[in-house]
Structures are given as structure tokens and as C-alpha cells.
């Protein structure tokens, strides 16, 4: 009974609100029974905090014979560029490559590996933009989410710097918190061991902001 009430609550929300034109209306309703039982109510109340990682980018639309790498595949591909190196982990391989060849060289390789300018948002990305999230967290360096929201004609505001956290933008906008930066901001990227080790010291406000979200929201 509680589950059916939650689903109906969300359906009423979709029918009554005009805050998300074109979002949450097409094709979503048939998937409602697949969600965890508290999900529809939490979603309506703004309690759901989505985290998007590298695995989601594998849903991208790519040319034949191409595929988007997950984190491990990305590390293995980078490792193959280091003569004599025996692969142990993605983080180790990527960190060593940046140390041996420079961060700029690493970013150039990531542009190739992540098929930037070649891959596009897939059906999963398009469906994701239909969900009425106001804040999305991602550790991805690519721009597939940005392209997906642009395709859906939804204003997306990427947040990378700490001074952006206190800014409130258009009420219909979606904020995309890019925790690990992106390829357009190489110095902000969290991708090597040194980056991870220094995250709390370099970005204390981002860490505090994220901690508050994890306390107050339901992560998905």
C-alpha cells in the first residue's frame, strides 16, 4: 500500500508540476515499479542525490568498433603506453604516466580514450535527464551529461570551483557538481595519487559541502 501511494504521489507530481517541461513524462512511468519502494516519495521531496561514475559513460553512443572505457580499462590502456610497466591498478598507471610524461600529455591521452568529440549521450543519458534532479554529482571527466541535458533543452550549470557553491542560479537549472573536475580544467582534475591525497587540503569547502549532502540526502 505504501509503495502504491508513493508511485501515485510521483505520478501526480509529474502531472501537476510544470517545473520540468519535457522531463519525467516520457517513458519514465513504466519504470516506476522497478525503483526501490521509498524512491518516488524521496524523489518528489528532493531527497535523492544521484552519483554518476565512469560506468554510466559506457552507455554512450559510439561508432562501431569503439567503446567507452570504465576506470579499470582506462588504466590498462594508459599502462600500455608506459614501456616495461606491469599493470597493478588504474590509479597507479595513470599517476606514473603523469609523472613520467607530464599532466598535459595525460590529458591529451584522456581526450582520446574517452572519445571526446566522438561519443555522444546514449539512451540512458537521455532518460536520466528526464528525472527531476536539481543537483547531480559526478566523478566523470567527460561531457556526456552536459550534452544529454543540452539535448533535453535543460539549463545545466557545471560546478567545479569552491566559489561556485554559494551561488544560486535559475530555479529550473540543474547543478552538476563535478567532484573530480573535467578535461576542460586539467588543474582541477582529481586523477593521480597526488590529487587524491591533497583533495581535502586543496578543496575543503567541496569536501564539507559533499559531507553535508551525504548526511541529508539518499544517494543513488
C-alpha positions in Angstrom: 0.0 0.0 0.0 2.8 2.4 0.9 4.5 1.6 -2.3 1.4 2.2 -4.4 0.8 5.5 -2.6 4.4 6.6 -3.3 4.1 5.8 -7.0 0.8 7.6 -7.3 2.4 10.6 -5.4 5.1 10.8 -8.0 2.6 10.4 -10.9 0.6 13.3 -9.5 3.8 15.3 -9.2 4.6 14.7 -12.9 1.1 15.7 -13.9 0.8 18.8 -11.8 4.3 20.4 -11.9 5.4 22.5 -14.9 8.9 22.9 -13.5 10.4 20.2 -15.7 9.0 20.7 -19.2 9.6 17.6 -21.2 11.3 15.8 -18.3 10.0 12.9 -16.2 7.0 12.5 -18.5 8.1 10.4 -21.5 8.8 6.7 -20.9 9.5 7.0 -17.1 6.2 5.9 -15.7 6.6 2.3 -16.9 9.9 2.1 -14.9 8.4 3.2 -11.6 7.7 -0.3 -10.3 11.4 -1.1 -10.8 12.6 1.5 -8.3 13.1 0.8 -4.5 9.8 1.4 -2.7 10.7 4.7 -1.0 12.2 6.2 -4.1 9.2 8.0 -5.6 8.4 9.9 -2.4 12.1 10.7 -1.8 12.4 11.9 -5.4 9.4 14.3 -5.1 10.8 15.7 -1.9 14.2 16.3 -3.4 15.9 13.8 -1.1 17.6 11.8 -3.8 21.2 12.6 -4.6 22.5 10.8 -7.8 26.1 9.9 -8.2 27.3 9.3 -11.7 30.5 7.4 -12.3 32.6 6.0 -15.2 30.3 3.0 -15.6 27.5 5.3 -16.7 29.5 6.6 -19.6 29.6 3.1 -21.1 26.0 3.8 -22.1 27.3 6.5 -24.6 26.5 6.3 -28.3 29.8 5.4 -30.0 30.9 4.4 -33.5 31.2 0.7 -34.4 34.3 -1.0 -33.0 34.6 1.7 -30.3 33.6 1.5 -26.6 33.8 3.8 -23.7 36.3 2.6 -21.1 35.4 2.1 -17.4 38.0 3.1 -14.8 40.0 -0.2 -15.0 40.0 -0.3 -18.8 41.2 3.3 -18.9 44.0 2.5 -16.5 45.0 -0.6 -18.6 45.0 1.5 -21.8 47.2 4.1 -20.2 49.5 1.4 -18.8 50.2 0.1 -22.3 51.8 3.4 -23.1 54.5 3.0 -20.4 57.4 0.8 -21.6 58.2 -2.1 -19.2 55.4 -1.2 -16.8 53.4 -4.1 -15.2 49.9 -3.1 -14.5 48.7 -3.1 -10.9 45.9 -0.6 -10.8 44.3 2.2 -12.8 45.4 4.9 -10.3 49.0 3.6 -10.2 49.3 3.5 -14.0 47.7 7.0 -14.5 49.8 8.5 -11.8 53.0 7.1 -13.2 52.1 8.2 -16.7 51.5 11.8 -15.5 54.8 11.7 -13.5 56.9 10.3 -16.4 55.3 12.3 -19.3 53.5 15.3 -17.8 49.9 16.1 -16.9 49.4 17.8 -20.2 50.3 14.6 -22.0 48.0 12.6 -19.8 45.0 14.9 -20.5 45.7 14.6 -24.3 45.5 10.8 -23.9 42.3 11.0 -21.9 40.7 13.1 -24.6 41.4 10.2 -27.0 40.5 7.4 -24.6 37.2 9.0 -23.6 36.3 9.6 -27.2 35.6 13.3 -26.6 34.0 14.8 -29.7 33.2 11.2 -31.0 30.9 9.7 -28.4 27.5 11.2 -27.7 24.9 10.7 -25.0 23.1 7.4 -25.3 19.5 6.4 -24.4 20.4 6.1 -20.7 21.8 9.6 -20.6 18.6 10.9 -22.3 16.4 9.0 -19.8 18.5 10.3 -16.9 17.7 13.9 -17.9 14.0 13.2 -17.5 14.4 12.7 -13.8 13.7 15.9 -11.8 17.0 16.2 -10.1 18.2 19.7 -9.1 21.7 18.5 -8.2 23.8 15.8 -9.8 27.2 14.6 -8.6 29.7 13.1 -10.9 33.3 12.0 -10.9 33.4 11.7 -14.7 35.8 13.9 -16.8 33.8 13.7 -20.0 30.9 15.9 -21.1 28.2 13.3 -21.8 25.9 14.5 -19.1 26.3 18.1 -20.3 25.4 17.0 -23.8 22.5 15.0 -22.6 20.9 17.9 -20.7 21.6 20.2 -23.7 19.7 17.8 -25.9 16.8 17.8 -23.4 16.9 21.7 -23.5 17.6 21.9 -19.8 19.9 24.5 -18.5 22.8 22.8 -16.8 25.3 24.6 -14.5 28.6 22.8 -14.0 30.1 23.4 -10.6 33.9 22.9 -10.3 35.2 25.7 -8.1 34.5 26.3 -4.4 33.4 29.9 -5.1 30.5 28.5 -7.1 29.0 26.6 -4.2 27.3 29.6 -2.7 25.7 30.8 -6.0 22.0 30.1 -6.6 21.1 30.1 -10.3 17.9 29.9 -12.3 15.3 27.9 -10.4 14.8 25.5 -13.3 18.5 24.8 -13.7 20.3 21.6 -12.8 23.6 21.9 -10.9 26.3 19.4 -12.0 28.9 19.0 -9.2 32.0 17.7 -11.0 33.8 16.4 -8.0 36.9 15.4 -9.9 36.9 18.3 -12.4 36.9 17.7 -16.1 39.1 17.7 -19.2 38.5 21.4 -19.7 40.1 22.1 -16.4 43.2 20.0 -16.1 44.5 21.6 -13.0 41.2 20.8 -11.2 41.2 17.2 -12.1 41.4 14.5 -9.4 43.1 11.7 -11.2 46.5 10.9 -9.7 47.5 9.7 -6.3 48.8 13.2 -5.5 45.5 14.7 -6.5 43.5 12.3 -4.2 46.0 12.8 -1.3 45.7 16.5 -1.5 41.9 16.8 -2.1 40.9 17.7 1.5 43.6 20.3 1.8 43.0 21.8 -1.6 39.2 21.8 -1.7 38.0 21.8 2.0 34.7 23.5 1.1 33.8 21.0 -1.6 34.5 18.2 1.0 32.3 19.9 3.6 29.6 20.5 1.0 29.7 16.9 -0.1 29.6 15.6 3.5 26.5 17.7 4.2 24.8 16.2 1.1 25.7 12.7 2.2 24.1 13.3 5.6 20.9 14.9 4.3 20.2 13.0 1.1 19.7 9.5 -0.1 22.4 8.6 -2.5 21.7 6.6 -5.6 
